[in-house]
Amino acid sequence: MKRKKQFSLLFAVVLAFGICTADADPSYCFRIYLKDKGVTDASLADPSQFLSAEAIARREKRLTDITLTDVPIAASQIAAIAAENVRIVTQSKWMGTVVVESSDSLIFNRLKALPTVDSVLLVWRGEDRLKSRNCTENTVQLTPSSEKMSDDYGYSREQIEMLNGIRLHDLGKRGQGMRIAVIDAGFLNVNKIAAFSSLNLIGTHNVVFPDGDVYCDDEHGTKVLSCLAANLPGLMVGTAPEASYLLIKSEDPRAEYPIEEDFWAAALEYADSVGVDIVSSSLGYSKFDLIDTIYRTADLDGKTAFISQVADIAEEKGMLLFVSAGNEGNQTWQKITFPADAADILTVGSINGQGEHSSFSSTGFTADLRVKPDIVALGSYTTVIDSSGNIAHSNGTSFATPIAAGLGACLWQACSWLNNKEIIQLIRSTASQADRPDVEQGYGVPDFYKAYQKELNGPVQ
């Protein structure tokens, strides 16, 4: 499928006159769009060369074709680019792009002149891009200080009960056999927190700092993961405590540049290649530090933004994506952020404990008038585990998203014969306002047990 390429005229003008900076030893990253990947149908002869056994098995189960989009960019193409004295940062086989880094801003012109290159976009500038924070290593297990409750669900009961998820758990559907990737900014101390001691971990992957782990930078992902995977009866239980998890760091919390989209694409492609079923991503973009705004609300059509195109391809691969709507509801932007505008994913907004729209929760619809957000969950005063291992409360669509994603995993576990699009339709059709979606809550509050009953027995009265 031909993917729309994004190129900013402003970037071209800036580069043409050179980029002035007071930074010492500045560095620049460029996204290179290739004319083609240099691969042929013969590359599909042995998919095990580029997909894991689990990924191939998922495609067979979901009746998803393996195509040339699954084949990595030809090594010869990468070598030709690297020969320009640049460092390869990341690449996207789905989008046919390569991100490179150089201390020379004028490398743009040489890269653009390469015969295999279609266009070039500046996606990062600064210094010490690979400098990450170090955390102090210790073996102390972090246990919560909160008082234990008699209820197994503890402080998290409300956010699960609101979506009728406990009834699914009572049937034994707690995510067993489902593989969930959590793509976030970091998972500070997850390897030391008691609430995650029973975590079934597939693996970790740090896209931003390849030589670093995922446990030493940013607690946002720690809180997000707790909504899914925490398992401390009497204190907090996540929505899919028995699923298997892949933790991926794709966000650099120090700044916002378009390269975040490339990192997210690499994270999603990695998740796909190891056979993940569900992705929970509480990241979204609208503005970047490189220029004031790279996108407009008019671009919220699911086809324009690089990151939204990537989300669309992930759906084609058979994965089920839960993405946060964004926290721009009471900001100038107001609308959902990218990639929440992608079509066949579940975009999750936030409500409070009374079922009312959270003022910060980004609104729809999309620019082409599709319903977004799709569903809502508790995002105001959500129970989470923080990086100290304690029970805490946080606000944001970031936390509504994993709550819904975990129960989506439980539902798919119970209805394993369905594909990702069918699961999405089932969730939408049984939500609280399926017949009257609006810009704040979309199809409304999902009822995951009702969805399960409908699939097994037909419409629920």
C-alpha positions as CSV (number, residue, x, y, z in Angstrom):
1,M,0.0,0.0,0.0
2,K,1.3,3.4,-0.9
3,R,1.8,5.5,2.2
4,K,1.5,9.3,2.2
5,K,4.8,11.0,2.8
6,Q,5.1,14.0,5.1
7,F,7.5,16.8,4.3
8,S,7.5,20.3,5.9
9,L,8.3,23.2,3.6
10,L,9.4,25.1,6.7
11,F,12.0,22.5,7.4
12,A,13.3,22.8,3.8
13,V,13.6,26.5,4.1
14,V,15.4,26.3,7.4
15,L,17.8,23.7,6.1
16,A,18.5,25.6,2.9
17,F,19.8,28.6,4.9
18,G,21.5,26.5,7.5
19,I,20.5,25.9,11.1
20,C,22.1,28.4,13.5
21,T,22.5,27.2,17.1
22,A,24.4,28.1,20.1
23,D,24.7,24.5,21.2
24,A,28.1,23.0,21.5
25,D,28.6,20.1,19.0
26,P,25.0,20.0,17.9
27,S,23.6,16.9,16.2
28,Y,20.8,16.4,13.8
29,C,18.5,13.5,13.0
30,F,16.8,13.1,9.6
31,R,14.0,10.7,8.5
32,I,14.7,9.4,5.0
33,Y,11.8,8.2,2.9
34,L,13.0,5.6,0.5
35,K,11.6,5.1,-3.0
36,D,11.5,1.4,-2.3
37,K,12.9,-1.0,0.2
38,G,14.9,-3.0,-2.3
39,V,13.1,-6.3,-1.7
40,T,11.1,-8.6,-3.9
41,D,8.5,-11.3,-3.5
42,A,11.3,-13.9,-3.2
43,S,12.0,-12.4,0.2
44,L,8.8,-13.9,1.5
45,A,10.0,-17.5,0.9
46,D,11.1,-17.9,4.6
47,P,9.2,-15.6,7.0
48,S,11.2,-17.1,9.9
49,Q,14.1,-14.9,8.8
50,F,12.2,-11.8,9.9
51,L,9.3,-12.9,12.1
52,S,9.3,-15.0,15.3
53,A,7.4,-18.3,15.5
54,E,4.9,-16.5,17.7
55,A,4.3,-13.8,15.1
56,I,3.8,-16.3,12.4
57,A,1.5,-18.3,14.5
58,R,-0.6,-15.2,15.3
59,R,-0.9,-14.4,11.6
60,E,-2.0,-17.9,10.9
61,K,-4.6,-17.8,13.7
62,R,-6.0,-14.4,12.6
63,L,-5.8,-15.3,8.9
64,T,-3.4,-12.4,8.3
65,D,-1.2,-12.5,5.2
66,I,2.6,-12.0,5.4
67,T,3.5,-9.3,2.9
68,L,6.4,-7.3,1.7
69,T,5.7,-4.8,4.4
70,D,6.9,-7.4,6.9
71,V,10.3,-7.7,5.1
72,P,13.1,-5.5,6.5
73,I,14.7,-2.8,4.3
74,A,17.4,-4.4,2.2
75,A,20.9,-4.4,3.8
76,S,22.3,-2.8,0.6
77,Q,19.9,0.2,1.0
78,I,21.0,0.7,4.6
79,A,24.7,0.4,3.7
80,A,24.4,3.0,1.0
81,I,23.0,5.4,3.5
82,A,25.5,4.6,6.2
83,A,28.3,5.2,3.7
84,E,27.4,8.9,3.9
85,N,29.1,9.0,7.3
86,V,25.9,9.0,9.3
87,R,24.8,6.9,12.2
88,I,21.7,4.7,11.7
89,V,19.3,5.5,14.6
90,T,16.2,3.5,13.7
91,Q,14.2,2.3,10.7
92,S,10.7,1.3,9.7
93,K,10.1,-1.6,7.4
94,W,6.4,-0.8,7.3
95,M,6.9,2.8,6.2
96,G,10.1,2.4,4.2
97,T,12.0,5.0,6.3
98,V,15.4,5.2,7.9
99,V,16.4,7.7,10.6
100,V,20.0,8.8,10.7
101,E,22.1,11.1,12.9
102,S,24.9,13.5,11.9
103,S,26.7,16.5,13.3
104,D,26.5,18.1,9.8
105,S,23.1,19.8,9.1
106,L,24.1,20.0,5.4
107,I,24.1,16.2,5.1
108,F,20.5,16.8,4.2
109,N,21.4,17.7,0.7
110,R,23.6,14.7,0.1
111,L,21.0,12.4,1.5
112,K,18.3,13.9,-0.7
113,A,20.6,13.3,-3.7
114,L,20.9,9.5,-3.2
115,P,19.2,7.6,-6.0
116,T,17.2,5.5,-3.6
117,V,15.9,8.5,-1.6
118,D,12.5,10.1,-2.2
119,S,12.5,12.8,0.5
120,V,14.2,13.8,3.8
121,L,12.8,15.4,6.9
122,L,14.5,16.9,9.9
123,V,13.1,15.1,13.0
124,W,15.5,16.1,15.8
125,R,18.2,18.6,16.7
126,G,20.2,19.1,19.9
127,E,23.1,17.5,21.7
128,D,23.8,14.5,23.8
129,R,20.7,12.7,22.4
130,L,21.9,9.4,23.8
131,K,22.6,10.7,27.3
132,S,20.1,8.9,29.6
133,R,19.6,9.1,33.4
134,N,21.2,6.4,35.5
135,C,19.4,4.8,38.4
136,T,20.9,3.4,41.5
137,E,21.0,-0.3,41.5
138,N,19.7,-2.1,44.7
139,T,17.9,-5.3,45.5
140,V,15.4,-3.8,47.9
141,Q,11.8,-4.8,47.1
142,L,9.4,-1.9,47.1
143,T,6.2,-2.8,49.0
144,P,3.2,-0.5,49.5
145,S,2.6,1.1,52.8
146,S,-1.2,1.4,52.3
147,E,-3.5,-0.6,54.6
148,K,-4.7,-3.9,53.1
149,M,-8.4,-4.3,52.4
150,S,-10.6,-7.4,52.8
151,D,-11.6,-7.1,49.2
152,D,-9.1,-8.8,46.9
153,Y,-9.4,-5.9,44.3
154,G,-8.5,-3.5,47.0
155,Y,-8.3,0.1,45.9
156,S,-8.7,-0.8,42.2
157,R,-12.2,-2.3,42.4
158,E,-14.1,0.8,41.1
159,Q,-12.1,1.1,37.8
160,I,-12.6,-2.6,36.9
161,E,-16.2,-2.9,38.1
162,M,-17.1,0.2,36.1
163,L,-16.5,-1.8,32.9
164,N,-18.1,-4.9,34.3
165,G,-14.7,-6.7,34.2
166,I,-14.9,-8.5,37.5
167,R,-17.5,-10.8,36.1
168,L,-15.1,-11.8,33.3
169,H,-12.4,-12.4,36.0
170,D,-14.9,-14.6,37.9
171,L,-15.1,-16.8,34.8
172,G,-11.4,-17.3,35.0
173,K,-10.6,-14.8,32.1
174,R,-7.7,-12.9,33.5
175,G,-5.6,-12.6,30.4
176,Q,-4.0,-16.0,30.4
177,G,-2.3,-16.8,27.1
178,M,-2.6,-13.2,25.8
179,R,0.6,-11.2,24.9
180,I,0.4,-7.5,25.7
181,A,2.9,-4.9,24.7
182,V,3.0,-1.7,26.8
183,I,4.7,1.1,24.9
184,D,5.6,4.0,27.1
185,A,8.2,6.5,28.4
186,G,9.8,4.2,30.9
187,F,9.0,1.7,33.7
188,L,10.9,3.0,36.7
189,N,11.5,0.3,39.3
190,V,9.1,-2.2,37.9
191,N,11.8,-4.9,38.5
192,K,11.7,-4.0,42.2
193,I,8.1,-3.4,43.0
194,A,6.2,-6.1,44.9
195,A,3.0,-5.5,42.9
196,F,4.8,-6.9,39.8
197,S,6.5,-9.8,41.5
198,S,4.3,-12.2,39.6
199,L,4.6,-10.4,36.3
200,N,4.8,-12.8,33.4
201,L,7.4,-10.9,31.4
202,I,8.1,-11.7,27.8
203,G,10.9,-9.2,27.6
204,T,11.9,-5.6,27.4
205,H,13.1,-3.3,24.6
206,N,14.5,0.2,24.8
207,V,14.1,1.9,21.4
208,V,15.4,5.4,22.5
209,F,18.5,4.3,24.4
210,P,19.5,0.9,22.9
211,D,22.2,0.3,25.5
212,G,19.9,1.1,28.4
213,D,17.2,-0.8,30.2
214,V,13.6,0.3,30.6
215,Y,13.6,0.4,34.4
216,C,15.7,3.5,35.0
217,D,13.8,6.4,33.4
218,D,10.3,7.8,34.0
219,E,7.5,6.3,36.2
220,H,4.7,7.0,33.7
221,G,4.9,3.5,32.3
222,T,5.1,2.1,35.8
223,K,1.7,3.6,36.7
224,V,0.3,2.5,33.3
225,L,1.5,-1.1,33.7
226,S,0.0,-1.3,37.2
227,C,-3.5,-0.7,35.8
228,L,-3.0,-3.8,33.7
229,A,-0.7,-6.2,35.6
230,A,-0.5,-5.3,39.3
231,N,-1.4,-8.4,41.4
232,L,-1.4,-7.6,45.1
233,P,-4.7,-9.0,46.5
234,G,-6.2,-6.6,49.0
235,L,-4.4,-3.6,47.6
236,M,-4.5,-3.5,43.8
237,V,-5.3,-6.0,41.0
238,G,-4.9,-5.0,37.3
239,T,-7.4,-5.8,34.6
240,A,-5.2,-8.6,33.0
241,P,-3.0,-9.8,35.9
242,E,-2.3,-13.2,34.2
243,A,-1.4,-12.0,30.7
244,S,2.2,-12.0,29.4
245,Y,3.9,-8.6,29.0
246,L,6.4,-6.9,26.7
247,L,7.7,-3.6,28.0
248,I,8.9,-1.1,25.4
249,K,10.4,2.3,26.0
250,S,9.7,4.6,22.9
251,E,9.4,8.0,24.5
252,D,12.2,10.4,25.5
253,P,10.6,12.5,28.2
254,R,13.2,15.2,28.1
255,A,11.7,16.9,25.0
256,E,9.2,16.4,22.1
257,Y,10.5,16.0,18.6
258,P,9.1,14.3,15.5
259,I,11.6,11.4,16.0
260,E,9.2,10.2,18.7
261,E,7.0,9.0,15.9
262,D,9.9,7.0,14.5
263,F,10.6,5.5,17.9
264,W,6.9,4.5,18.3
265,A,6.9,2.9,14.9
266,A,10.0,0.9,15.8
267,A,8.3,-0.2,19.1
268,L,5.2,-1.3,17.3
269,E,7.1,-3.2,14.6
270,Y,9.1,-4.9,17.3
271,A,6.0,-5.9,19.2
272,D,4.5,-7.3,16.0
273,S,7.7,-9.3,15.2
274,V,7.5,-11.1,18.5
275,G,3.9,-12.1,18.2
276,V,2.1,-9.6,20.5
277,D,-1.7,-9.7,20.4
278,I,-2.6,-6.4,22.1
279,V,-0.8,-3.0,22.4
280,S,-1.6,-0.5,25.1
281,S,0.0,2.9,24.3
282,S,-0.6,5.9,26.5
283,L,1.4,8.3,24.2
284,G,0.1,10.9,21.9
285,Y,1.5,13.8,19.9
286,S,0.3,17.1,18.4
287,K,3.0,19.6,19.0
288,F,6.8,19.3,18.8
289,D,9.7,21.4,20.2
290,L,11.4,21.6,16.8
291,I,8.7,24.0,15.5
292,D,5.6,25.3,17.0
293,T,3.2,22.8,15.5
294,I,3.9,20.2,12.9
295,Y,0.3,19.0,12.6
296,R,-3.1,20.7,12.5
297,T,-6.4,19.4,13.8
298,A,-7.5,19.2,10.1
299,D,-4.9,16.4,9.8
300,L,-6.8,14.2,12.2
301,D,-8.0,12.0,9.4
302,G,-6.2,8.8,10.3
303,K,-4.1,9.0,7.1
304,T,-1.9,12.1,7.4
305,A,0.3,11.7,10.5
306,F,3.2,9.3,10.2
307,I,2.4,7.7,13.6
308,S,-1.3,7.2,12.6
309,Q,-0.3,5.5,9.4
310,V,1.9,3.1,11.5
311,A,-1.1,2.4,13.8
312,D,-3.2,1.6,10.7
313,I,-0.6,-0.9,9.5
314,A,-0.4,-2.6,12.9
315,E,-4.1,-3.2,12.7
316,E,-3.6,-4.8,9.3
317,K,-1.1,-7.2,11.0
318,G,-3.9,-8.4,13.3
319,M,-2.9,-6.6,16.5
320,L,-5.5,-4.9,18.7
321,L,-4.4,-1.4,19.7
322,F,-5.7,0.6,22.6
323,V,-4.4,4.2,22.4
324,S,-5.0,7.1,24.8
325,A,-7.2,10.0,23.4
326,G,-4.9,12.6,24.9
327,N,-5.3,15.2,27.7
328,E,-5.9,18.2,25.5
329,G,-9.6,18.7,26.3
330,N,-9.1,21.9,28.3
331,Q,-6.1,23.1,26.3
332,T,-5.9,25.0,23.0
333,W,-5.7,21.9,20.9
334,Q,-8.8,20.3,22.6
335,K,-9.0,17.4,20.1
336,I,-7.6,13.9,20.3
337,T,-3.9,13.6,19.6
338,F,-2.1,11.4,17.1
339,P,-2.3,8.4,16.6
340,A,-5.7,8.4,18.3
341,D,-7.3,9.3,15.0
342,A,-6.3,6.0,13.3
343,A,-9.4,4.1,12.2
344,D,-9.4,0.5,13.3
345,I,-8.0,1.0,16.8
346,L,-9.7,1.6,20.1
347,T,-9.1,5.2,21.3
348,V,-9.8,5.6,25.0
349,G,-11.0,8.8,26.7
350,S,-11.5,9.5,30.4
351,I,-14.5,9.8,32.7
352,N,-14.7,10.3,36.5
353,G,-16.2,8.1,39.1
354,Q,-19.7,9.5,38.4
355,G,-19.4,8.6,34.7
356,E,-18.9,12.2,33.7
357,H,-16.5,13.4,31.0
358,S,-13.1,14.4,32.5
359,S,-12.5,18.0,31.5
360,F,-8.9,17.2,30.4
361,S,-9.9,14.3,28.1
362,S,-9.4,15.1,24.4
363,T,-12.5,15.2,22.3
364,G,-13.5,14.1,18.8
365,F,-14.7,13.7,16.2
366,T,-11.9,13.1,13.6
367,A,-11.4,15.6,10.8
368,D,-13.3,13.1,8.5
369,L,-16.2,12.8,11.0
370,R,-15.5,9.4,12.4
371,V,-16.4,8.7,16.1
372,K,-13.4,9.2,18.4
373,P,-12.8,8.5,21.2
374,D,-14.2,5.0,20.8
375,I,-14.8,4.3,24.5
376,V,-14.0,5.7,27.9
377,A,-12.8,4.4,31.2
378,L,-11.9,5.8,34.6
379,G,-9.1,8.4,34.1
380,S,-9.9,10.8,37.0
381,Y,-8.4,9.7,40.3
382,T,-7.4,6.4,38.9
383,T,-5.7,3.9,41.3
384,V,-2.1,3.2,40.3
385,I,1.2,1.9,41.7
386,D,3.9,4.5,41.6
387,S,7.6,4.0,41.3
388,S,8.0,3.7,45.1
389,G,5.7,0.7,45.0
390,N,2.9,2.6,46.8
391,I,-0.8,2.9,46.0
392,A,-1.3,6.4,44.4
393,H,-3.9,8.1,42.3
394,S,-3.4,9.8,38.9
395,N,-5.4,11.6,36.3
396,G,-5.2,11.1,32.5
397,T,-6.4,9.1,29.6
398,S,-3.0,7.4,30.0
399,F,-4.6,5.4,32.8
400,A,-8.1,4.9,31.3
401,T,-6.3,3.2,28.3
402,P,-4.6,0.3,30.1
403,I,-7.7,-0.4,32.2
404,A,-9.7,-0.9,29.0
405,A,-6.8,-2.7,27.2
406,G,-6.5,-5.4,30.0
407,L,-10.2,-6.2,29.9
408,G,-10.0,-6.2,26.1
409,A,-7.3,-9.0,26.5
410,C,-9.6,-10.9,28.8
411,L,-12.5,-10.6,26.3
412,W,-10.3,-11.7,23.4
413,Q,-9.1,-14.6,25.6
414,A,-12.7,-15.7,26.1
415,C,-13.6,-15.1,22.4
416,S,-10.4,-16.3,20.7
417,W,-12.1,-17.1,17.4
418,L,-12.7,-13.4,16.7
419,N,-10.2,-11.2,14.9
420,N,-9.1,-7.7,16.0
421,K,-11.8,-5.8,14.0
422,E,-14.5,-8.1,15.3
423,I,-13.4,-7.5,18.9
424,I,-13.5,-3.7,18.3
425,Q,-17.0,-3.9,16.9
426,L,-18.2,-6.1,19.7
427,I,-16.8,-3.6,22.3
428,R,-18.3,-0.6,20.6
429,S,-21.7,-2.2,20.1
430,T,-22.2,-3.1,23.7
431,A,-20.9,0.2,25.2
432,S,-23.3,2.5,27.1
433,Q,-24.1,4.8,24.3
434,A,-23.6,2.6,21.2
435,D,-26.7,4.1,19.5
436,R,-25.8,7.7,20.2
437,P,-22.0,8.3,20.2
438,D,-20.8,11.8,21.0
439,V,-17.5,13.8,20.8
440,E,-16.7,13.4,24.5
441,Q,-17.3,9.7,25.3
442,G,-17.7,8.1,21.8
443,Y,-19.7,4.9,22.1
444,G,-19.5,5.3,25.9
445,V,-18.5,3.1,28.8
446,P,-17.7,-0.5,27.6
447,D,-19.4,-3.5,29.3
448,F,-16.9,-6.3,28.8
449,Y,-19.1,-9.0,30.3
450,K,-22.1,-7.9,28.2
451,A,-19.8,-8.1,25.1
452,Y,-18.8,-11.6,26.1
453,Q,-22.5,-12.6,26.6
454,K,-23.5,-11.1,23.3
455,E,-20.8,-13.0,21.4
456,L,-21.9,-16.3,23.0
457,N,-25.6,-15.9,23.1
458,G,-26.6,-13.1,20.8
459,P,-27.9,-9.6,21.7
460,V,-28.3,-9.0,25.5
461,Q,-31.6,-7.4,26.5
